Amino acid sequence: LSQPSSLSAKVGETIKITCSGGNGNYGCINLYGWYQQKVPGSAPVTVIYWNDERPSNIPSRFSGSQSGSTATLTITGVQ
């Protein structure tokens, strides 16, 4: 998988993070998940699963999409 090594954003901006090169298929569909880890060593929290599904406890400013072998996490209103 290929992801940017780092990104920067100002508070309130919208940021998109991409992940490409996945070959783990379910059926013939690439499935991606996105996780947030606030502190190194702590348990990560799922923010997106199955490409675009958001757990009920995750704010709507997190959204996911997928096209081919590339997934995108969009965070609207970065905090």
A tleap script that builds the chain and sets N, CA, C and O, in Angstrom:
source leaprc.protein.ff14SB
mol = sequence {
  NLEU SER GLN PRO SER SER LEU SER ALA LYS
  VAL GLY GLU THR ILE LYS ILE THR CYS SER
  GLY GLY ASN GLY ASN TYR GLY CYS ILE ASN
  LEU TYR GLY TRP TYR GLN GLN LYS VAL PRO
  GLY SER ALA PRO VAL THR VAL ILE TYR TRP
  ASN ASP GLU ARG PRO SER ASN ILE PRO SER
  ARG PHE SER GLY SER GLN SER GLY SER THR
  ALA THR LEU THR ILE THR GLY VAL CGLN
}
set mol.1.N position { 0.835 -1.193 0.000 }
set mol.1.CA position { 0.000 0.000 0.000 }
set mol.1.C position { 0.869 1.243 0.000 }
set mol.1.O position { 1.973 1.237 0.544 }
set mol.2.N position { 0.376 2.295 -0.604 }
set mol.2.CA position { 1.117 3.544 -0.699 }
set mol.2.C position { 0.288 4.685 -0.127 }
set mol.2.O position { -0.840 4.933 -0.553 }
set mol.3.N position { 0.875 5.370 0.848 }
set mol.3.CA position { 0.232 6.522 1.467 }
set mol.3.C position { 1.251 7.644 1.577 }
set mol.3.O position { 2.455 7.388 1.585 }
set mol.4.N position { 0.781 8.890 1.664 }
set mol.4.CA position { 1.727 9.984 1.885 }
set mol.4.C position { 2.394 9.827 3.245 }
set mol.4.O position { 1.753 9.409 4.209 }
set mol.5.N position { 3.670 10.160 3.324 }
set mol.5.CA position { 4.390 10.017 4.590 }
set mol.5.C position { 3.947 11.055 5.607 }
set mol.5.O position { 3.999 10.810 6.812 }
set mol.6.N position { 3.511 12.212 5.126 }
set mol.6.CA position { 3.015 13.240 6.036 }
set mol.6.C position { 2.132 14.213 5.267 }
set mol.6.O position { 2.255 14.371 4.053 }
set mol.7.N position { 1.245 14.855 6.005 }
set mol.7.CA position { 0.373 15.884 5.454 }
set mol.7.C position { 0.231 16.972 6.500 }
set mol.7.O position { 0.382 16.718 7.696 }
set mol.8.N position { -0.055 18.170 6.056 }
set mol.8.CA position { -0.300 19.245 7.009 }
set mol.8.C position { -1.564 19.986 6.608 }
set mol.8.O position { -1.918 20.051 5.431 }
set mol.9.N position { -2.229 20.534 7.592 }
set mol.9.CA position { -3.455 21.287 7.334 }
set mol.9.C position { -3.658 22.292 8.452 }
set mol.9.O position { -3.180 22.104 9.571 }
set mol.10.N position { -4.365 23.349 8.138 }
set mol.10.CA position { -4.733 24.336 9.141 }
set mol.10.C position { -6.110 23.983 9.698 }
set mol.10.O position { -6.910 23.310 9.048 }
set mol.11.N position { -6.362 24.451 10.907 }
set mol.11.CA position { -7.656 24.211 11.537 }
set mol.11.C position { -8.768 24.730 10.632 }
set mol.11.O position { -8.711 25.853 10.130 }
set mol.12.N position { -9.776 23.891 10.436 }
set mol.12.CA position { -10.918 24.270 9.621 }
set mol.12.C position { -10.825 23.860 8.168 }
set mol.12.O position { -11.829 23.869 7.456 }
set mol.13.N position { -9.637 23.500 7.716 }
set mol.13.CA position { -9.468 23.095 6.324 }
set mol.13.C position { -10.003 21.681 6.088 }
set mol.13.O position { -10.244 20.921 7.026 }
set mol.14.N position { -10.177 21.361 4.822 }
set mol.14.CA position { -10.533 20.005 4.415 }
set mol.14.C position { -9.285 19.330 3.867 }
set mol.14.O position { -8.547 19.915 3.075 }
set mol.15.N position { -9.060 18.104 4.293 }
set mol.15.CA position { -7.872 17.366 3.865 }
set mol.15.C position { -8.289 16.010 3.316 }
set mol.15.O position { -9.230 15.388 3.809 }
set mol.16.N position { -7.586 15.567 2.304 }
set mol.16.CA position { -7.836 14.255 1.715 }
set mol.16.C position { -6.567 13.412 1.825 }
set mol.16.O position { -5.480 13.860 1.459 }
set mol.17.N position { -6.714 12.203 2.326 }
set mol.17.CA position { -5.600 11.268 2.458 }
set mol.17.C position { -5.899 10.073 1.567 }
set mol.17.O position { -6.975 9.481 1.646 }
set mol.18.N position { -4.948 9.725 0.725 }
set mol.18.CA position { -5.170 8.607 -0.191 }
set mol.18.C position { -4.341 7.387 0.200 }
set mol.18.O position { -3.286 7.495 0.825 }
set mol.19.N position { -4.850 6.244 -0.185 }
set mol.19.CA position { -4.145 4.976 -0.007 }
set mol.19.C position { -4.356 4.186 -1.291 }
set mol.19.O position { -5.492 3.912 -1.677 }
set mol.20.N position { -3.274 3.825 -1.943 }
set mol.20.CA position { -3.412 3.142 -3.229 }
set mol.20.C position { -2.593 1.858 -3.264 }
set mol.20.O position { -1.664 1.665 -2.480 }
set mol.21.N position { -2.963 0.995 -4.188 }
set mol.21.CA position { -2.201 -0.222 -4.418 }
set mol.21.C position { -2.732 -1.447 -3.724 }
set mol.21.O position { -2.057 -2.476 -3.688 }
set mol.22.N position { -3.925 -1.364 -3.170 }
set mol.22.CA position { -4.473 -2.519 -2.474 }
set mol.22.C position { -4.782 -3.666 -3.413 }
set mol.22.O position { -5.277 -3.451 -4.520 }
set mol.23.N position { -4.493 -4.877 -2.983 }
set mol.23.CA position { -4.846 -6.043 -3.791 }
set mol.23.C position { -5.581 -7.088 -2.976 }
set mol.23.O position { -5.765 -8.220 -3.424 }
set mol.24.N position { -6.004 -6.706 -1.771 }
set mol.24.CA position { -6.792 -7.626 -0.973 }
set mol.24.C position { -8.250 -7.493 -1.363 }
set mol.24.O position { -8.907 -6.511 -1.016 }
set mol.25.N position { -8.752 -8.471 -2.077 }
set mol.25.CA position { -10.104 -8.370 -2.607 }
set mol.25.C position { -11.089 -9.217 -1.823 }
set mol.25.O position { -10.746 -10.274 -1.292 }
set mol.26.N position { -12.302 -8.738 -1.763 }
set mol.26.CA position { -13.420 -9.520 -1.242 }
set mol.26.C position { -14.430 -9.573 -2.377 }
set mol.26.O position { -15.039 -8.555 -2.706 }
set mol.27.N position { -14.618 -10.724 -2.974 }
set mol.27.CA position { -15.368 -10.761 -4.218 }
set mol.27.C position { -14.453 -10.186 -5.280 }
set mol.27.O position { -13.454 -10.847 -5.564 }
set mol.28.N position { -14.648 -9.151 -5.841 }
set mol.28.CA position { -13.731 -8.482 -6.761 }
set mol.28.C position { -13.659 -7.024 -6.370 }
set mol.28.O position { -13.365 -6.162 -7.198 }
set mol.29.N position { -13.924 -6.755 -5.123 }
set mol.29.CA position { -14.024 -5.377 -4.661 }
set mol.29.C position { -12.953 -5.124 -3.616 }
set mol.29.O position { -12.835 -5.881 -2.653 }
set mol.30.N position { -12.177 -4.073 -3.794 }
set mol.30.CA position { -11.210 -3.686 -2.772 }
set mol.30.C position { -11.950 -3.060 -1.599 }
set mol.30.O position { -12.800 -2.190 -1.786 }
set mol.31.N position { -11.631 -3.499 -0.409 }
set mol.31.CA position { -12.242 -2.955 0.799 }
set mol.31.C position { -11.162 -2.328 1.661 }
set mol.31.O position { -10.144 -2.952 1.957 }
set mol.32.N position { -11.396 -1.093 2.059 }
set mol.32.CA position { -10.419 -0.351 2.850 }
set mol.32.C position { -11.027 0.093 4.176 }
set mol.32.O position { -12.238 0.274 4.300 }
set mol.33.N position { -10.167 0.260 5.142 }
set mol.33.CA position { -10.559 0.852 6.408 }
set mol.33.C position { -9.568 1.940 6.785 }
set mol.33.O position { -8.409 1.917 6.372 }
set mol.34.N position { -10.041 2.888 7.573 }
set mol.34.CA position { -9.190 3.983 8.046 }
set mol.34.C position { -9.266 4.036 9.563 }
set mol.34.O position { -10.323 3.841 10.163 }
set mol.35.N position { -8.109 4.305 10.164 }
set mol.35.CA position { -8.007 4.238 11.617 }
set mol.35.C position { -7.301 5.475 12.151 }
set mol.35.O position { -6.392 6.016 11.521 }
set mol.36.N position { -7.735 5.903 13.316 }
set mol.36.CA position { -7.137 7.070 13.963 }
set mol.36.C position { -6.418 6.621 15.238 }
set mol.36.O position { -7.007 5.974 16.104 }
set mol.37.N position { -5.152 6.971 15.332 }
set mol.37.CA position { -4.368 6.683 16.528 }
set mol.37.C position { -3.812 8.006 17.045 }
set mol.37.O position { -2.921 8.595 16.434 }
set mol.38.N position { -4.336 8.459 18.158 }
set mol.38.CA position { -3.957 9.778 18.672 }
set mol.38.C position { -2.635 9.753 19.427 }
set mol.38.O position { -1.875 10.720 19.400 }
set mol.39.N position { -2.369 8.645 20.098 }
set mol.39.CA position { -1.151 8.528 20.899 }
set mol.39.C position { -0.437 7.240 20.506 }
set mol.39.O position { -1.058 6.177 20.487 }
set mol.40.N position { 0.862 7.314 20.192 }
set mol.40.CA position { 1.600 6.095 19.857 }
set mol.40.C position { 1.471 5.046 20.963 }
set mol.40.O position { 1.622 5.355 22.145 }
set mol.41.N position { 1.196 3.825 20.574 }
set mol.41.CA position { 1.049 2.755 21.545 }
set mol.41.C position { -0.373 2.537 22.011 }
set mol.41.O position { -0.681 1.510 22.615 }
set mol.42.N position { -1.249 3.501 21.734 }
set mol.42.CA position { -2.652 3.354 22.122 }
set mol.42.C position { -3.411 2.595 21.039 }
set mol.42.O position { -2.941 2.468 19.909 }
set mol.43.N position { -4.567 2.103 21.393 }
set mol.43.CA position { -5.364 1.345 20.432 }
set mol.43.C position { -5.933 2.275 19.361 }
set mol.43.O position { -6.464 3.337 19.686 }
set mol.44.N position { -5.828 1.891 18.098 }
set mol.44.CA position { -6.417 2.714 17.037 }
set mol.44.C position { -7.943 2.621 17.053 }
set mol.44.O position { -8.516 1.619 17.479 }
set mol.45.N position { -8.575 3.671 16.586 }
set mol.45.CA position { -10.033 3.743 16.500 }
set mol.45.C position { -10.431 3.706 15.029 }
set mol.45.O position { -9.878 4.450 14.218 }
set mol.46.N position { -11.366 2.863 14.686 }
set mol.46.CA position { -11.857 2.803 13.311 }
set mol.46.C position { -12.711 4.028 13.020 }
set mol.46.O position { -13.679 4.297 13.730 }
set mol.47.N position { -12.355 4.767 11.978 }
set mol.47.CA position { -13.167 5.923 11.583 }
set mol.47.C position { -13.959 5.644 10.306 }
set mol.47.O position { -15.012 6.241 10.085 }
set mol.48.N position { -13.455 4.737 9.466 }
set mol.48.CA position { -14.160 4.323 8.248 }
set mol.48.C position { -13.898 2.833 8.035 }
set mol.48.O position { -12.773 2.365 8.213 }
set mol.49.N position { -14.926 2.097 7.656 }
set mol.49.CA position { -14.748 0.689 7.292 }
set mol.49.C position { -15.540 0.413 6.012 }
set mol.49.O position { -16.444 1.167 5.653 }
set mol.50.N position { -15.188 -0.671 5.338 }
set mol.50.CA position { -15.849 -1.019 4.067 }
set mol.50.C position { -15.878 0.182 3.117 }
set mol.50.O position { -16.904 0.476 2.504 }
set mol.51.N position { -14.761 0.857 3.006 }
set mol.51.CA position { -14.556 1.978 2.082 }
set mol.51.C position { -15.240 3.277 2.486 }
set mol.51.O position { -14.611 4.336 2.466 }
set mol.52.N position { -16.519 3.214 2.854 }
set mol.52.CA position { -17.250 4.465 3.076 }
set mol.52.C position { -18.239 4.426 4.234 }
set mol.52.O position { -19.060 5.330 4.392 }
set mol.53.N position { -18.155 3.371 5.042 }
set mol.53.CA position { -19.053 3.256 6.191 }
set mol.53.C position { -18.402 3.870 7.427 }
set mol.53.O position { -17.216 3.663 7.686 }
set mol.54.N position { -19.188 4.622 8.178 }
set mol.54.CA position { -18.672 5.313 9.361 }
set mol.54.C position { -19.373 4.789 10.611 }
set mol.54.O position { -20.603 4.776 10.668 }
set mol.55.N position { -18.611 4.357 11.609 }
set mol.55.CA position { -19.228 3.931 12.866 }
set mol.55.C position { -20.068 5.055 13.470 }
set mol.55.O position { -19.791 6.233 13.245 }
set mol.56.N position { -21.081 4.690 14.225 }
set mol.56.CA position { -22.031 5.680 14.740 }
set mol.56.C position { -21.398 6.689 15.690 }
set mol.56.O position { -21.932 7.782 15.878 }
set mol.57.N position { -20.275 6.336 16.286 }
set mol.57.CA position { -19.631 7.247 17.238 }
set mol.57.C position { -18.606 8.170 16.586 }
set mol.57.O position { -17.944 8.944 17.278 }
set mol.58.N position { -18.470 8.099 15.277 }
set mol.58.CA position { -17.488 8.915 14.560 }
set mol.58.C position { -18.191 10.104 13.909 }
set mol.58.O position { -19.221 9.924 13.259 }
set mol.59.N position { -17.655 11.312 14.068 }
set mol.59.CA position { -18.294 12.504 13.495 }
set mol.59.C position { -18.422 12.433 11.975 }
set mol.59.O position { -17.612 11.800 11.299 }
set mol.60.N position { -19.440 13.086 11.460 }
set mol.60.CA position { -19.707 13.049 10.018 }
set mol.60.C position { -18.658 13.788 9.204 }
set mol.60.O position { -18.652 13.689 7.977 }
set mol.61.N position { -17.769 14.526 9.861 }
set mol.61.CA position { -16.712 15.208 9.107 }
set mol.61.C position { -15.679 14.226 8.552 }
set mol.61.O position { -14.852 14.600 7.720 }
set mol.62.N position { -15.726 12.986 9.004 }
set mol.62.CA position { -14.901 11.922 8.429 }
set mol.62.C position { -15.725 11.192 7.370 }
set mol.62.O position { -16.834 10.737 7.650 }
set mol.63.N position { -15.191 11.082 6.172 }
set mol.63.CA position { -15.880 10.327 5.127 }
set mol.63.C position { -14.865 9.580 4.277 }
set mol.63.O position { -13.706 9.981 4.170 }
set mol.64.N position { -15.314 8.503 3.682 }
set mol.64.CA position { -14.426 7.682 2.877 }
set mol.64.C position { -15.000 7.417 1.503 }
set mol.64.O position { -16.215 7.426 1.311 }
set mol.65.N position { -14.118 7.181 0.554 }
set mol.65.CA position { -14.535 6.807 -0.795 }
set mol.65.C position { -13.482 5.880 -1.383 }
set mol.65.O position { -12.370 5.767 -0.868 }
set mol.66.N position { -13.857 5.219 -2.474 }
set mol.66.CA position { -12.950 4.258 -3.100 }
set mol.66.C position { -13.198 4.234 -4.594 }
set mol.66.O position { -14.343 4.254 -5.046 }
set mol.67.N position { -12.117 4.190 -5.356 }
set mol.67.CA position { -12.203 4.051 -6.807 }
set mol.67.C position { -11.071 3.143 -7.264 }
set mol.67.O position { -9.896 3.483 -7.118 }
set mol.68.N position { -11.424 1.996 -7.814 }
set mol.68.CA position { -10.403 1.048 -8.229 }
set mol.68.C position { -9.563 0.606 -7.051 }
set mol.68.O position { -10.095 0.110 -6.058 }
set mol.69.N position { -8.266 0.780 -7.152 }
set mol.69.CA position { -7.363 0.361 -6.077 }
set mol.69.C position { -6.942 1.523 -5.192 }
set mol.69.O position { -5.959 1.426 -4.457 }
set mol.70.N position { -7.685 2.625 -5.262 }
set mol.70.CA position { -7.349 3.797 -4.447 }
set mol.70.C position { -8.510 4.172 -3.535 }
set mol.70.O position { -9.653 4.295 -3.975 }
set mol.71.N position { -8.194 4.350 -2.264 }
set mol.71.CA position { -9.175 4.808 -1.288 }
set mol.71.C position { -8.792 6.204 -0.821 }
set mol.71.O position { -7.616 6.566 -0.793 }
set mol.72.N position { -9.800 6.974 -0.459 }
set mol.72.CA position { -9.568 8.333 0.022 }
set mol.72.C position { -10.338 8.569 1.307 }
set mol.72.O position { -11.531 8.280 1.395 }
set mol.73.N position { -9.648 9.092 2.291 }
set mol.73.CA position { -10.277 9.556 3.522 }
set mol.73.C position { -10.332 11.069 3.453 }
set mol.73.O position { -9.310 11.722 3.242 }
set mol.74.N position { -11.513 11.627 3.627 }
set mol.74.CA position { -11.682 13.077 3.641 }
set mol.74.C position { -12.071 13.517 5.045 }
set mol.74.O position { -13.006 12.984 5.642 }
set mol.75.N position { -11.343 14.490 5.555 }
set mol.75.CA position { -11.665 15.072 6.857 }
set mol.75.C position { -12.045 16.520 6.611 }
set mol.75.O position { -11.220 17.323 6.177 }
set mol.76.N position { -13.285 16.844 6.889 }
set mol.76.CA position { -13.794 18.193 6.685 }
set mol.76.C position { -13.734 18.948 8.006 }
set mol.76.O position { -14.206 18.451 9.028 }
set mol.77.N position { -13.172 20.114 7.989 }
set mol.77.CA position { -13.060 20.884 9.220 }
set mol.77.C position { -12.050 20.275 10.170 }
set mol.77.O position { -12.386 19.864 11.280 }
set mol.78.N position { -10.806 20.224 9.716 }
set mol.78.CA position { -9.733 19.642 10.534 }
set mol.78.C position { -9.652 20.339 11.887 }
set mol.78.O position { -9.725 21.565 11.980 }
set mol.79.N position { -9.502 19.538 12.923 }
set mol.79.CA position { -9.346 20.077 14.277 }
set mol.79.C position { -7.939 19.823 14.779 }
set mol.79.O position { -7.607 20.202 15.902 }
savepdb mol mol.pdb
quit
